[in-house]
Amino acid sequence: MNKLLVLPILVLSLISFQLNAQCCPTSKSDKKVTINNNQQTVKIVKFKITGITCAGCSNTIYKALKEANGIIEHSVKYPGDIAIIEFDDTKTSIEALKKVIEKKGYKVKVVKENIEGKA
């Protein structure tokens, strides 16, 4: 009786291994994708913002930065009154980012700048 159970289990195991092998592509069939980002220089700036009194203020700044050109990623923290912005310096500058925030009625001071890297 044990021999009768072993044979179906063995057959089912082999079938499942075969199905698994067909499920995932092998590395030979994977396509290689190359992205050329040589022109983009990413910088990160940290601003201290004066005048944020609530989460609505930080949301106003966040939305204004979201619409600005050259922003890759950003966050505005309240409480803490800090904005951290990762941007492409071929499309915008620290001064331009400061002006975006200042146009909304807040004062901006650079805490840390020019942390460079490649995207």
N, C-alpha and C positions, 0 to 999 in steps of 0.2 A: 504494500500500500504506500509506503514511503517513496518507492520508485515512481509510482503513478503521480504523486504530488510534485516531485522534483522536476520532472520533464516539463509540465506546463509552466512552472515558475521560471525555469531556465529559458523557455521560449518567450515568455512575456518580458523577461529582463532584457533579452537580446533585442526584442522589438522596441522597447522603450529607449534603449541606448541608440538604436538606429534613428528613431524619431528625434531624439535630442540632437544628434549630429546634424540633421537636416534643418533644424530650427534656427541655428545661429550660423551666420556666414563665417567662413574661415578668413584668415588674414590675407590670403591671396586674392580674394574677391573684394576686399575692402578698397574703397577709393581713397586716394590721398588728396587732401584738400590743403592748399597753401593760401594763406592770407598775407597780403603784403601791406604791412602797416608802417613801413619805414618813414613815411612822411609825418606821421602823427606822433607828437611828443606830449605825453600825459604829465600834467602837474597837479599837485594837490595843495590847496590852500585852506587854512583854518582861520575863520573870522570869529571875533568876539563882537556880538551885536548888542547895542544898548537901545533900550526902549521896548523890548519884548515884555509884555505884561501877562500874556495868556497863551494858551495853545492855538487860539485863532490867529494871533500875531505870527507865530512860527509857521502856521499853515499858509498865511499870506506870502511870507518870504519864500517858502518852499515852492509855491505855485509860480511865483515870479521867476525864480531860478529855473524851474522846469521849462519855461518858455524861452529862456535865454539860449543863444547860439553857442555851441561848443561844449556844453555840459555833458559829461559822460555819466556821472553819478553824484548825488548830493544828499545831504541830510541837514536838518535844522533841529536843534535840540532845545526844548523848553521843559523844565527849568534847566538852566545852564547857559542859555543864550549863546550857543555856539553853532556855527555853520561849518561843515566840512564839505569842500567841493573838489571833485576830480574833474578836470577839464582838459580839452585839447588846446594847447597854446598857439596853434596855428589858426584857430578860429576865434579865440577870445583872449582876454588878459585879466589879470587880477584887478586892475583899475576899472575895467568894464563891468566885472562882477560886483565890485563895490558899488558902482553907480546904480546897478539894478536894485540892490537892497536899499540904497539911500533914497531912490525915487519913491519908495514905499513909506518913507518917513523915519527910517531908523539910522542910527550912527553905527559905523563899521570900523573896526580896528583889526589889522592883520596880526594874528598871533604867531602863525608859522606859515612859511611859504616855500615854493620852489623845491618840493620833494619830487624829483624827476624819475621817470621810468618809461618803459615802452609798453604800449597797450597790447 
